Amino acid sequence: MEPTGDTNEEIISSSKSQKLGIAKALKFNPYDPKFQANPYPVYHQLRSLEPIHQSFAGMWVITRYADAKAVLRDPRFCVNKMQKNVKHKSNSLEQGDFNTLAQAIDKWLIYLDPPEHTRLRGLISKAFSSTSVNILRPQIQKITDELISKVRHQGFMDIISDFACPLPCNVIAAILGIPVEDWFKAYHWSDELSNILDPLSSVQGYEQMNKVAVEFTDYFKILIAQRQKIPQQDLLSALIAVKEQENKLSEEEIISVCMLLFLTGEETTVNLIGNGMLALLSHPEQMQRIKTQPMLIQSAVEEILRYDSPIQITTRVATEDVVLDGVTVRCGEKVLVVLGAANRDPAQFPDPDCFDITRANNNHLAFADGIHYCLGAVLTRIEGEIAINALVQQLPDLQLSQDQVEWRKKVAFRSLKALPIIFKS
């Protein structure tokens, strides 16, 4: 799923709205510490007073569920072309370039539209079907248990750095067939490349990401050559097998798919686990229900995805003039679809600020919708179910070790810096 790739100045907005004769000043600043700590009151205000809200830069902010779903499914809106931003930055340099990074992004599904998106997604979607991913459950459980065993004797841990961050990277590395001794290297690449999704990345940051993209590309070229000679039972071999068919994946596309798996898999799964455990620790009665009724874990993960969505914002661009509820979005204008706001819309979810792991009809938009519905949604769900259930069941008397938590300064993501806990060793 693609996040926004726009600047702070484009997103921060201040305008006046009038409803029932009462003028209200609306301020949407996703970098405000108060907003980052709890964005939902602002979302409710926007949805109530100006649900299709235009910033001074001309960008539209969508906060209602129905509008969000409509935009995500509307072929008149295309994805934001992040690769153009990287190429523009590269062209502005007097020395050096970001060519490897730009080349990789150019093949990322989240930044492609039909027909190229249709072709590429069709070639790789089988690997992420429910059937294919469910086979991986024992492997994911094993990696999860190993991470918990490293901290079980301590009586404390940081759920983010000790558990949530390494888990999805290790899982993706294992699925692709990367040797265990290279897992930490893959984790480093994933962590560095995730900065591409931060709209405030500096030129130095892009230089570092390009360096990592070069390392990643060189490494996978060698690994692909090895798998071509001796195929194995892993995803990389499966992607290479696709390449050998008539409608094939190029080496460049295979490397881009692998890179994107690490990047999006880390951000989405880490935030699902972190936000989910924070919600459960803050609602101990809900955690106790999972502990005594582990069959509720699937429903619990769906509620976590709705209640505190890992990805809060995704961007679309109008390809022609589009009228949304009487408001005209002009061709070329950007639309911020605020998934976090849509998932708290009372018109869709009764008592939306209530965290209820038994909530019925939970048709949230945490993984977006339409043709760009998250390809890795099944894998992320399974990782979340196994990880959260393991923490709840294996670590007795889980508690937060501090009253306040700090959120990372991310626009698109709802992401904790750390989540320190204590438990009985």
C-alpha positions in Angstrom: 0.0 0.0 0.0 1.4 3.4 -0.9 1.7 6.2 1.6 1.9 9.9 0.8 5.1 11.3 -0.5 4.4 15.0 -0.1 6.0 17.8 1.9 5.0 19.2 5.2 4.0 22.5 3.7 1.6 20.7 1.2 -0.1 18.8 4.0 -0.4 21.3 6.7 -3.5 23.3 6.1 -5.6 26.0 7.8 -8.9 27.2 6.5 -12.3 28.5 7.7 -15.4 26.4 7.5 -18.9 27.3 8.3 -21.6 24.9 9.4 -25.0 25.8 10.9 -23.8 29.4 10.8 -20.9 28.8 13.1 -17.4 29.6 11.7 -14.7 27.1 12.7 -11.0 27.3 12.0 -9.7 23.9 10.9 -6.0 23.1 11.3 -4.7 19.8 10.1 -1.0 19.6 11.0 0.2 15.9 11.2 3.5 17.1 12.7 1.9 18.6 15.7 3.0 16.5 18.8 -0.6 16.6 20.1 -1.9 15.3 16.8 0.7 12.5 16.7 -0.2 11.5 20.2 -3.9 11.3 19.2 -5.0 12.3 15.7 -8.6 11.1 16.1 -10.2 14.2 17.6 -8.9 16.2 14.7 -10.2 13.6 12.3 -13.6 13.8 13.9 -13.6 17.6 13.6 -12.7 17.5 9.9 -15.2 14.9 9.1 -18.0 16.8 10.9 -17.2 20.3 9.6 -15.4 19.9 6.3 -15.1 16.2 5.3 -13.7 17.2 1.9 -11.2 19.7 3.1 -8.8 21.7 0.8 -5.4 22.9 2.1 -3.9 26.2 1.0 -1.7 24.3 -1.3 -4.7 22.9 -3.1 -4.4 19.3 -1.7 -7.7 17.7 -0.7 -8.1 15.8 2.6 -10.8 13.1 2.6 -12.0 11.9 6.1 -15.3 10.1 5.6 -15.4 6.3 5.0 -17.8 6.5 2.0 -15.7 9.2 0.2 -12.4 7.3 1.0 -13.8 4.0 -0.4 -15.2 5.8 -3.5 -11.8 7.5 -4.3 -9.8 4.3 -3.8 -12.1 2.5 -6.2 -12.4 5.3 -8.8 -10.3 4.7 -11.9 -10.3 8.5 -12.4 -7.7 8.7 -9.6 -4.2 7.3 -10.1 -1.5 6.7 -7.6 1.0 9.4 -6.7 4.2 8.8 -8.8 6.9 8.8 -6.1 9.5 7.8 -8.7 9.1 11.2 -10.4 10.1 12.9 -7.1 13.2 10.8 -6.8 14.2 11.4 -10.4 13.6 15.2 -9.9 15.9 15.2 -6.8 18.5 13.2 -8.7 18.4 15.6 -11.7 18.9 18.6 -9.4 22.3 17.2 -8.1 25.5 18.7 -9.4 27.3 15.5 -8.5 26.1 12.0 -8.0 22.6 10.7 -8.6 19.8 8.5 -7.2 19.5 6.4 -10.3 19.5 3.0 -8.6 16.9 4.1 -6.1 14.8 5.7 -8.8 15.0 2.6 -11.0 13.9 0.3 -8.1 10.9 2.6 -7.2 9.9 2.7 -10.9 8.8 -0.9 -10.6 7.1 -0.8 -7.2 3.5 -1.9 -7.4 2.4 0.9 -5.0 3.5 3.5 -7.6 2.1 1.8 -10.7 -1.2 2.1 -12.5 -2.7 -0.1 -15.2 -1.7 -1.7 -17.5 1.7 -2.2 -15.9 0.3 -2.6 -12.4 -2.2 -5.2 -13.7 0.5 -7.2 -15.4 3.0 -7.2 -12.5 0.4 -7.8 -9.8 -1.0 -10.7 -11.8 2.4 -12.3 -12.0 3.2 -12.2 -8.3 -0.3 -12.4 -6.6 -0.3 -16.2 -6.4 2.6 -16.1 -4.0 0.5 -14.0 -1.6 -2.8 -15.8 -1.8 -4.4 -17.2 1.4 -3.4 -20.7 0.5 0.3 -19.8 -0.2 0.7 -17.7 2.9 -1.1 -20.0 5.3 1.5 -22.6 4.6 4.0 -20.3 6.2 2.3 -20.3 9.6 4.7 -22.8 11.2 7.7 -20.8 10.0 6.3 -17.5 11.3 5.5 -19.1 14.6 9.0 -20.5 14.9 10.6 -17.1 14.2 8.2 -15.5 16.7 9.0 -18.0 19.5 12.7 -17.5 18.9 12.4 -13.7 19.3 10.4 -14.1 22.6 12.8 -16.7 24.0 15.7 -14.1 23.7 14.0 -11.8 26.2 11.8 -14.1 28.3 14.3 -14.4 31.1 14.7 -10.6 31.4 11.3 -9.7 32.6 11.3 -6.6 30.3 11.6 -5.8 26.7 10.9 -3.1 24.1 8.2 -4.6 21.9 9.2 -2.4 18.9 13.0 -2.9 18.8 13.2 -6.4 20.4 10.3 -8.0 18.6 8.1 -6.1 16.2 10.9 -4.7 14.0 13.0 -7.9 13.4 9.9 -10.2 13.0 8.6 -9.1 9.6 12.2 -8.7 8.2 13.2 -12.2 9.4 9.9 -13.6 8.0 10.4 -12.0 4.5 14.1 -13.0 4.5 13.1 -16.6 5.3 10.4 -16.7 2.7 12.7 -15.3 0.0 15.4 -17.8 1.0 18.0 -15.4 2.2 20.6 -17.2 4.3 20.2 -16.7 8.1 23.6 -15.1 8.4 22.4 -12.3 6.1 19.1 -11.6 7.9 20.6 -8.7 9.9 21.9 -7.2 6.6 18.4 -7.4 5.1 17.0 -5.8 8.3 19.5 -2.9 7.9 18.5 -2.4 4.3 14.8 -2.5 5.1 15.2 0.1 7.9 17.2 2.5 5.7 14.9 2.2 2.7 11.8 2.8 4.8 12.9 6.5 4.9 11.8 6.8 1.3 8.3 7.0 2.6 9.2 10.1 4.8 8.3 13.3 3.0 11.0 15.2 4.9 14.0 13.1 3.8 17.0 15.2 3.1 19.4 15.0 0.1 21.8 13.2 2.4 19.1 10.8 3.3 18.4 10.1 -0.3 22.1 9.5 -0.9 22.2 6.9 1.9 19.0 5.2 0.5 20.6 5.1 -3.0 23.7 3.5 -1.4 21.6 0.9 0.3 19.6 0.3 -3.0 22.9 -0.4 -4.7 23.9 -2.9 -2.0 20.5 -4.5 -2.1 20.6 -4.8 -5.9 24.1 -6.2 -6.1 23.3 -8.8 -3.4 20.1 -10.0 -5.1 21.8 -10.2 -8.5 24.2 -12.7 -7.0 21.4 -14.6 -5.1 19.2 -14.7 -8.3 22.1 -16.2 -10.3 22.6 -18.9 -7.6 18.8 -19.7 -7.6 18.8 -19.9 -11.5 21.5 -22.6 -11.2 20.0 -24.4 -8.2 16.3 -23.6 -7.5 15.0 -24.1 -4.0 11.6 -24.1 -2.3 11.5 -20.3 -1.6 9.8 -17.3 -3.0 12.8 -16.0 -4.9 13.0 -19.3 -6.9 9.2 -19.0 -7.6 9.7 -15.4 -8.9 12.5 -16.6 -11.1 10.3 -19.4 -12.4 7.7 -16.8 -13.4 10.5 -15.0 -15.3 11.1 -18.0 -17.4 7.5 -18.2 -18.6 6.2 -16.3 -21.7 4.7 -13.4 -19.6 7.8 -13.0 -17.5 9.3 -10.9 -14.7 12.6 -9.2 -15.6 15.5 -9.4 -13.2 14.9 -5.7 -12.4 11.3 -6.4 -11.5 12.2 -9.3 -9.3 14.7 -7.2 -7.3 12.1 -4.4 -7.0 9.5 -6.9 -5.7 12.0 -8.2 -3.1 12.9 -4.6 -2.1 9.2 -3.6 -1.7 8.4 -6.7 0.3 11.0 -5.7 2.9 9.9 -2.1 3.0 6.2 -2.3 3.2 6.2 -5.5 5.2 8.2 -3.9 7.9 6.2 -0.7 8.2 2.8 -2.3 8.2 3.5 -5.3 10.4 5.6 -3.4 12.9 2.9 -0.8 13.4 0.2 -3.4 13.6 2.0 -5.2 16.4 3.1 -2.0 18.2 -0.3 -0.2 18.0 -2.1 -3.5 18.7 -0.2 -4.2 21.9 -0.6 -0.6 23.1 -4.3 -0.9 22.6 -4.5 -4.2 24.5 -2.3 -2.9 27.3 -4.5 0.1 27.6 -7.6 -2.1 27.6 -6.6 -5.0 29.9 -10.1 -6.5 29.8 -9.7 -7.0 26.1 -6.3 -8.6 26.5 -7.7 -11.0 29.1 -10.4 -12.0 26.6 -7.7 -13.0 24.1 -5.8 -14.8 26.8 -8.8 -16.9 27.8 -10.3 -17.1 24.3 -7.4 -17.3 21.8 -9.9 -18.0 19.0 -10.7 -14.2 19.2 -7.3 -13.3 17.8 -8.4 -12.9 14.2 -11.2 -10.6 15.2 -8.8 -8.7 17.5 -6.4 -8.1 14.7 -9.2 -6.7 12.5 -10.2 -4.3 15.3 -6.6 -3.2 15.8 -6.3 -2.5 12.1 -9.4 -0.4 12.3 -8.9 1.3 15.7 -5.3 2.5 15.2 -4.5 1.9 11.5 -0.8 1.2 10.8 -1.0 3.3 7.6 -3.0 6.5 8.2 -2.8 8.2 4.8 -2.5 7.2 1.2 -2.4 9.6 -1.8 -4.3 9.7 -5.1 -4.1 12.1 -8.1 -7.1 13.1 -10.2 -6.6 12.3 -13.9 -9.7 14.4 -14.8 -12.1 16.7 -13.1 -14.1 14.7 -10.5 -17.1 15.8 -8.4 -17.1 14.4 -4.9 -20.3 15.3 -2.9 -20.6 18.6 -4.7 -16.9 19.5 -4.5 -14.9 19.5 -7.7 -11.4 18.0 -7.6 -9.5 19.3 -10.6 -7.4 17.2 -12.9 -3.9 16.9 -11.5 -4.9 17.8 -7.9 -3.8 15.5 -5.1 -6.1 13.8 -2.6 -5.0 12.6 0.8 -7.3 9.6 1.6 -7.1 9.5 5.4 -7.6 5.9 6.2 -7.3 6.4 9.9 -10.2 8.9 9.8 -12.3 6.7 7.6 -11.9 3.8 10.0 -13.3 5.9 12.9 -16.3 7.2 10.9 -19.4 6.7 13.0 -21.5 6.5 9.9 -19.8 3.2 9.2 -18.7 2.0 12.6 -21.0 2.4 15.6 -19.2 3.9 18.7 -15.9 4.1 16.6 -13.7 5.2 19.4 -14.5 2.1 21.4 -11.9 -0.7 21.1 -13.9 -3.9 20.9 -12.1 -7.1 19.7 -15.5 -8.7 19.0 -16.7 -6.0 16.7 -18.9 -7.4 13.9 -19.0 -6.2 10.3 -15.5 -4.7 10.6 -15.0 -3.7 6.9 -12.2 -1.3 7.6 -9.9 0.3 5.0 -6.6 -0.3 6.7 -5.3 -2.0 3.6 -6.9 0.5 1.3 -9.3 -0.8 -1.4 -9.7 -1.2 -5.2 -6.9 -2.4 -7.4 -4.3 -1.2 -5.0 -5.6 -3.2 -2.1 -2.5 -4.3 -0.2 -1.0 -7.4 -1.8 0.6 -8.4 1.5 -2.6 -8.1 3.6 -2.9 -11.8 4.2 0.7 -12.1 5.3 0.5 -9.0 7.6 -2.7 -10.4 9.2 -1.1 -13.8 9.9 2.0 -12.2 11.3 -0.1 -10.0 13.5 -2.2 -12.9 14.8 0.7 -15.1 15.6 2.9 -12.3 17.1 0.2 -10.7 19.3 -1.2 -14.0 20.5 2.3 -15.2 21.4 3.1 -12.1 23.4 -0.2 -12.4 25.3 0.0 -16.1 25.9 3.7 -16.5 26.6 4.6 -13.5 28.8 2.6 -13.4 32.1 1.3 -10.2 33.6 2.2 -7.9 30.7 2.3 -4.2 31.7 3.5 -0.9 30.3 6.7 0.1 32.0 6.0 3.9 31.6 2.9 6.0 31.4 3.7 7.9 28.2 4.7 6.6 24.8 6.4 8.6 21.9 5.3 8.4 18.3 7.6 8.7 15.3 7.3 11.8 13.2 5.6 10.1 10.3 2.9 11.5 8.1 1.6 8.3 6.4 2.2 5.9 9.3 1.0 5.6 12.9 4.2 4.3 14.3 5.6 4.1 17.9 9.3 4.8 18.6 9.3 2.3 21.4 6.9 0.3 23.6 8.7 -0.8 26.8 6.9 -3.5 28.8 7.5 -5.6 31.9 6.3 -9.1 32.7 7.0 -12.0 34.9 10.2 -13.8 33.8 
